[in-house]
Amino acid sequence: EHLLSIGFSGGQVRKVVSRFGKHAFNPDVERAVKPVLTWLSSLGLSDLQVQKVVSSNSQIFRRSLEQSLKPKVRWLAEVGIGDDQIAKMIVTLPQSFCCSIEAKLKPTVQALRDQGLGEAEITRMLVSFPQIVSYSPKRLTHRMAVLAAQGRLASSLGSAMRLTDA
């Protein structure tokens, strides 16, 4: 009901519910849904971008704004990612904001640092290819080493990470 009031079409709401189930949402709209929607808008996302984020990842409503979502934005800012870039990451891969800082984000950034990438390169990689946080540090390190040996790290990492190990 609240999603309809902020511009979601009936079809979009049905898609979200069919994709994630009616239990994907915290039933407390005032406490969980509205604050997350307001927060997404405060990050600079347009109404259409907010709709895209929610349509592809309604699990965001199950995350604590104060204990999960805001700390991720603060951590990404500490790594050197600007507000506009953070907004781009959220729109490109909303699921990246449901992963753990300790289990996914920090190990990914450390693996990139261990391969000799500077902060600017890490920022560029996280923003342009946020899916990178879904890969294990072992897989990431292996792929980066192969590409670095070939002199193709900067231009090929995204493509190389999509390959299977078979």
Disulfide bonds with the S-S distance in Angstrom:
none
